[in-house]
Amino acid sequence: CEEASVVMAMAWVRGDEPAGGLIAPDRARAEILELIGFETYHFGYHNDTALRETAKLITKRYRHPAAVFYDITPDNIRSALAAGNIVIVPVAGALLENPYFISPPPYHMLVIHGYDDIAQEFITNDPGTRLGANYRYPYTTLWNAIHDWTGSDAAIATGRKGMIVISR
Protein backbone atom coordinates (compact mmCIF):
# COMPACT_ATOMS: atom_id res chain seq x y z
CA CYS A 1 0.00 0.00 0.00
CA GLU A 2 2.96 2.35 0.52
CA GLU A 3 4.06 1.82 -3.06
CA ALA A 4 0.50 2.09 -4.38
CA SER A 5 0.01 5.37 -2.51
CA VAL A 6 3.25 6.74 -3.96
CA VAL A 7 2.26 5.64 -7.47
CA MET A 8 -1.11 7.39 -7.13
CA ALA A 9 0.53 10.53 -5.75
CA MET A 10 3.07 10.70 -8.54
CA ALA A 11 0.38 10.17 -11.20
CA TRP A 12 -1.40 13.18 -9.69
CA VAL A 13 1.85 15.20 -9.69
CA ARG A 14 2.38 14.43 -13.39
CA GLY A 15 -1.22 15.42 -14.13
CA ASP A 16 -1.88 11.94 -15.51
CA GLU A 17 -4.82 11.36 -13.22
CA PRO A 18 -7.19 13.60 -11.24
CA ALA A 19 -8.39 13.21 -7.64
CA GLY A 20 -5.32 11.99 -5.86
CA GLY A 21 -3.93 9.96 -8.71
CA LEU A 22 -6.22 7.10 -9.60
CA ILE A 23 -4.26 4.98 -12.05
CA ALA A 24 -4.95 2.07 -14.42
CA PRO A 25 -4.28 -1.30 -12.72
CA ASP A 26 -1.74 -2.60 -15.29
CA ARG A 27 0.26 0.60 -15.16
CA ALA A 28 0.06 0.70 -11.36
CA ARG A 29 1.26 -2.90 -11.08
CA ALA A 30 4.32 -2.24 -13.25
CA GLU A 31 5.25 0.91 -11.34
CA ILE A 32 4.70 -0.79 -7.96
CA LEU A 33 7.03 -3.64 -8.96
CA GLU A 34 9.66 -1.09 -9.95
CA LEU A 35 9.32 0.62 -6.56
CA ILE A 36 9.62 -2.72 -4.75
CA GLY A 37 12.90 -3.29 -6.59
CA PHE A 38 14.08 0.21 -5.64
CA GLU A 39 13.20 -0.36 -1.97
CA THR A 40 14.82 -3.78 -1.88
CA TYR A 41 18.02 -2.36 -3.36
CA HIS A 42 18.17 0.81 -1.23
CA PHE A 43 16.53 -0.31 2.04
CA GLY A 44 17.10 -4.07 1.96
CA TYR A 45 13.36 -4.73 2.22
CA HIS A 46 10.07 -3.40 0.90
CA ASN A 47 7.36 -4.37 3.39
CA ASP A 48 6.01 -1.87 5.89
CA THR A 49 8.03 1.25 5.26
CA ALA A 50 7.59 4.19 7.62
CA LEU A 51 6.82 7.75 6.54
CA ARG A 52 10.46 8.81 6.11
CA GLU A 53 11.29 5.78 3.98
CA THR A 54 8.15 6.23 1.90
CA ALA A 55 9.04 9.89 1.36
CA LYS A 56 12.47 8.74 0.13
CA LEU A 57 10.72 6.83 -2.65
CA ILE A 58 9.32 10.13 -3.83
CA THR A 59 12.49 12.20 -3.40
CA LYS A 60 15.03 9.62 -4.56
CA ARG A 61 13.16 7.61 -7.18
CA TYR A 62 10.99 10.37 -8.64
CA ARG A 63 13.23 13.32 -7.72
CA HIS A 64 10.19 15.20 -6.44
CA PRO A 65 9.98 17.02 -3.10
CA ALA A 66 7.96 15.41 -0.33
CA ALA A 67 7.66 16.97 3.11
CA VAL A 68 7.24 14.75 6.17
CA PHE A 69 5.43 16.20 9.18
CA TYR A 70 4.95 14.61 12.58
CA ASP A 71 2.72 15.36 15.54
CA ILE A 72 0.09 16.69 13.18
CA THR A 73 -3.53 17.66 13.76
CA PRO A 74 -6.57 17.27 11.51
CA ASP A 75 -6.25 21.00 10.81
CA ASN A 76 -2.74 20.40 9.42
CA ILE A 77 -4.16 17.86 6.98
CA ARG A 78 -6.99 20.18 5.87
CA SER A 79 -4.55 23.11 5.51
CA ALA A 80 -2.24 21.05 3.30
CA LEU A 81 -5.19 20.02 1.13
CA ALA A 82 -6.60 23.57 1.00
CA ALA A 83 -3.21 24.73 -0.29
CA GLY A 84 -3.62 22.44 -3.31
CA ASN A 85 -1.50 19.52 -2.12
CA ILE A 86 -2.28 15.88 -1.52
CA VAL A 87 -1.35 13.95 1.60
CA ILE A 88 -0.21 10.39 2.28
CA VAL A 89 -0.90 9.08 5.78
CA PRO A 90 0.14 5.89 7.59
CA VAL A 91 -2.62 4.14 9.49
CA ALA A 92 -3.43 1.23 11.74
CA GLY A 93 -5.67 -0.53 9.22
CA ALA A 94 -8.10 -2.13 11.67
CA LEU A 95 -8.90 1.28 13.18
CA LEU A 96 -10.23 2.47 9.81
CA GLU A 97 -13.22 0.16 10.20
CA ASN A 98 -13.50 -0.04 6.41
CA PRO A 99 -16.19 -2.62 5.61
CA TYR A 100 -14.61 -3.34 2.22
CA PHE A 101 -11.35 -4.74 3.62
CA ILE A 102 -11.34 -8.52 3.31
CA SER A 103 -8.96 -8.50 6.25
CA PRO A 104 -7.81 -5.13 7.60
CA PRO A 105 -4.05 -4.72 7.27
CA PRO A 106 -2.24 -4.06 10.55
CA TYR A 107 -0.27 -1.25 8.86
CA HIS A 108 -1.51 0.64 5.83
CA MET A 109 -1.06 3.87 3.83
CA LEU A 110 -3.51 5.86 1.77
CA VAL A 111 -3.81 9.12 -0.14
CA ILE A 112 -6.01 11.95 1.10
CA HIS A 113 -6.98 14.28 -1.73
CA GLY A 114 -9.90 16.22 -0.32
CA TYR A 115 -12.18 16.95 2.58
CA ASP A 116 -15.78 17.86 3.23
CA ASP A 117 -16.30 20.04 6.29
CA ILE A 118 -20.08 19.73 6.07
CA ALA A 119 -20.03 15.92 6.16
CA GLN A 120 -16.90 15.97 8.38
CA GLU A 121 -15.07 13.53 6.08
CA PHE A 122 -11.70 13.17 4.42
CA ILE A 123 -11.82 12.02 0.78
CA THR A 124 -9.22 9.36 0.05
CA ASN A 125 -7.95 6.93 -2.49
CA ASP A 126 -7.44 3.81 -0.42
CA PRO A 127 -5.41 1.10 -2.18
CA GLY A 128 -6.59 -1.50 0.32
CA THR A 129 -9.78 -2.31 -1.58
CA ARG A 130 -11.21 -2.21 -5.10
CA LEU A 131 -13.79 0.23 -3.73
CA GLY A 132 -11.18 2.65 -2.38
CA ALA A 133 -11.47 5.38 -5.04
CA ASN A 134 -12.80 8.56 -3.45
CA TYR A 135 -13.57 6.61 -0.29
CA ARG A 136 -14.71 8.89 2.52
CA TYR A 137 -13.59 8.41 6.10
CA PRO A 138 -15.14 10.44 8.92
CA TYR A 139 -12.60 12.90 10.31
CA THR A 140 -12.53 11.16 13.69
CA THR A 141 -12.16 7.65 12.23
CA LEU A 142 -9.22 8.55 10.01
CA TRP A 143 -7.64 10.73 12.67
CA ASN A 144 -7.79 7.93 15.25
CA ALA A 145 -6.24 5.50 12.76
CA ILE A 146 -3.23 7.66 11.77
CA HIS A 147 -0.09 6.06 13.20
CA ASP A 148 3.35 5.69 11.64
CA TRP A 149 5.04 2.31 11.45
CA THR A 150 6.62 1.29 14.76
CA GLY A 151 8.26 -1.89 13.51
CA SER A 152 5.61 -4.05 15.15
CA ASP A 153 2.04 -4.93 14.21
CA ALA A 154 1.19 -5.19 17.90
CA ALA A 155 2.46 -1.67 18.64
CA ILE A 156 1.16 0.12 15.53
CA ALA A 157 -1.42 2.11 17.50
CA THR A 158 1.44 3.77 19.38
CA GLY A 159 3.08 5.19 16.24
CA ARG A 160 3.37 8.95 15.83
CA LYS A 161 0.76 10.84 13.89
CA GLY A 162 2.34 12.02 10.68
CA MET A 163 1.86 12.75 7.01
CA ILE A 164 3.70 13.25 3.75
CA VAL A 165 2.66 16.39 1.87
CA ILE A 166 3.14 16.38 -1.89
CA SER A 167 2.66 19.35 -4.17
CA ARG A 168 2.62 19.64 -7.91
C-alpha positions as CSV (number, residue, x, y, z in Angstrom):
1,C,0.0,0.0,0.0
2,E,3.0,2.4,0.5
3,E,4.1,1.8,-3.1
4,A,0.5,2.1,-4.4
5,S,0.0,5.4,-2.5
6,V,3.3,6.7,-4.0
7,V,2.3,5.6,-7.5
8,M,-1.1,7.4,-7.1
9,A,0.5,10.5,-5.7
10,M,3.1,10.7,-8.5
11,A,0.4,10.2,-11.2
12,W,-1.4,13.2,-9.7
13,V,1.9,15.2,-9.7
14,R,2.4,14.4,-13.4
15,G,-1.2,15.4,-14.1
16,D,-1.9,11.9,-15.5
17,E,-4.8,11.4,-13.2
18,P,-7.2,13.6,-11.2
19,A,-8.4,13.2,-7.6
20,G,-5.3,12.0,-5.9
21,G,-3.9,10.0,-8.7
22,L,-6.2,7.1,-9.6
23,I,-4.3,5.0,-12.0
24,A,-4.9,2.1,-14.4
25,P,-4.3,-1.3,-12.7
26,D,-1.7,-2.6,-15.3
27,R,0.3,0.6,-15.2
28,A,0.1,0.7,-11.4
29,R,1.3,-2.9,-11.1
30,A,4.3,-2.2,-13.2
31,E,5.2,0.9,-11.3
32,I,4.7,-0.8,-8.0
33,L,7.0,-3.6,-9.0
34,E,9.7,-1.1,-10.0
35,L,9.3,0.6,-6.6
36,I,9.6,-2.7,-4.8
37,G,12.9,-3.3,-6.6
38,F,14.1,0.2,-5.6
39,E,13.2,-0.4,-2.0
40,T,14.8,-3.8,-1.9
41,Y,18.0,-2.4,-3.4
42,H,18.2,0.8,-1.2
43,F,16.5,-0.3,2.0
44,G,17.1,-4.1,2.0
45,Y,13.4,-4.7,2.2
46,H,10.1,-3.4,0.9
47,N,7.4,-4.4,3.4
48,D,6.0,-1.9,5.9
49,T,8.0,1.2,5.3
50,A,7.6,4.2,7.6
51,L,6.8,7.7,6.5
52,R,10.5,8.8,6.1
53,E,11.3,5.8,4.0
54,T,8.2,6.2,1.9
55,A,9.0,9.9,1.4
56,K,12.5,8.7,0.1
57,L,10.7,6.8,-2.7
58,I,9.3,10.1,-3.8
59,T,12.5,12.2,-3.4
60,K,15.0,9.6,-4.6
61,R,13.2,7.6,-7.2
62,Y,11.0,10.4,-8.6
63,R,13.2,13.3,-7.7
64,H,10.2,15.2,-6.4
65,P,10.0,17.0,-3.1
66,A,8.0,15.4,-0.3
67,A,7.7,17.0,3.1
68,V,7.2,14.8,6.2
69,F,5.4,16.2,9.2
70,Y,5.0,14.6,12.6
71,D,2.7,15.4,15.5
72,I,0.1,16.7,13.2
73,T,-3.5,17.7,13.8
74,P,-6.6,17.3,11.5
75,D,-6.3,21.0,10.8
76,N,-2.7,20.4,9.4
77,I,-4.2,17.9,7.0
78,R,-7.0,20.2,5.9
79,S,-4.6,23.1,5.5
80,A,-2.2,21.1,3.3
81,L,-5.2,20.0,1.1
82,A,-6.6,23.6,1.0
83,A,-3.2,24.7,-0.3
84,G,-3.6,22.4,-3.3
85,N,-1.5,19.5,-2.1
86,I,-2.3,15.9,-1.5
87,V,-1.3,13.9,1.6
88,I,-0.2,10.4,2.3
89,V,-0.9,9.1,5.8
90,P,0.1,5.9,7.6
91,V,-2.6,4.1,9.5
92,A,-3.4,1.2,11.7
93,G,-5.7,-0.5,9.2
94,A,-8.1,-2.1,11.7
95,L,-8.9,1.3,13.2
96,L,-10.2,2.5,9.8
97,E,-13.2,0.2,10.2
98,N,-13.5,0.0,6.4
99,P,-16.2,-2.6,5.6
100,Y,-14.6,-3.3,2.2
101,F,-11.4,-4.7,3.6
102,I,-11.3,-8.5,3.3
103,S,-9.0,-8.5,6.3
104,P,-7.8,-5.1,7.6
105,P,-4.1,-4.7,7.3
106,P,-2.2,-4.1,10.5
107,Y,-0.3,-1.3,8.9
108,H,-1.5,0.6,5.8
109,M,-1.1,3.9,3.8
110,L,-3.5,5.9,1.8
111,V,-3.8,9.1,-0.1
112,I,-6.0,12.0,1.1
113,H,-7.0,14.3,-1.7
114,G,-9.9,16.2,-0.3
115,Y,-12.2,16.9,2.6
116,D,-15.8,17.9,3.2
117,D,-16.3,20.0,6.3
118,I,-20.1,19.7,6.1
119,A,-20.0,15.9,6.2
120,Q,-16.9,16.0,8.4
121,E,-15.1,13.5,6.1
122,F,-11.7,13.2,4.4
123,I,-11.8,12.0,0.8
124,T,-9.2,9.4,0.0
125,N,-7.9,6.9,-2.5
126,D,-7.4,3.8,-0.4
127,P,-5.4,1.1,-2.2
128,G,-6.6,-1.5,0.3
129,T,-9.8,-2.3,-1.6
130,R,-11.2,-2.2,-5.1
131,L,-13.8,0.2,-3.7
132,G,-11.2,2.6,-2.4
133,A,-11.5,5.4,-5.0
134,N,-12.8,8.6,-3.4
135,Y,-13.6,6.6,-0.3
136,R,-14.7,8.9,2.5
137,Y,-13.6,8.4,6.1
138,P,-15.1,10.4,8.9
139,Y,-12.6,12.9,10.3
140,T,-12.5,11.2,13.7
141,T,-12.2,7.7,12.2
142,L,-9.2,8.6,10.0
143,W,-7.6,10.7,12.7
144,N,-7.8,7.9,15.2
145,A,-6.2,5.5,12.8
146,I,-3.2,7.7,11.8
147,H,-0.1,6.1,13.2
148,D,3.3,5.7,11.6
149,W,5.0,2.3,11.5
150,T,6.6,1.3,14.8
151,G,8.3,-1.9,13.5
152,S,5.6,-4.1,15.1
153,D,2.0,-4.9,14.2
154,A,1.2,-5.2,17.9
155,A,2.5,-1.7,18.6
156,I,1.2,0.1,15.5
157,A,-1.4,2.1,17.5
158,T,1.4,3.8,19.4
159,G,3.1,5.2,16.2
160,R,3.4,8.9,15.8
161,K,0.8,10.8,13.9
162,G,2.3,12.0,10.7
163,M,1.9,12.7,7.0
164,I,3.7,13.3,3.7
165,V,2.7,16.4,1.9
166,I,3.1,16.4,-1.9
167,S,2.7,19.4,-4.2
168,R,2.6,19.6,-7.9
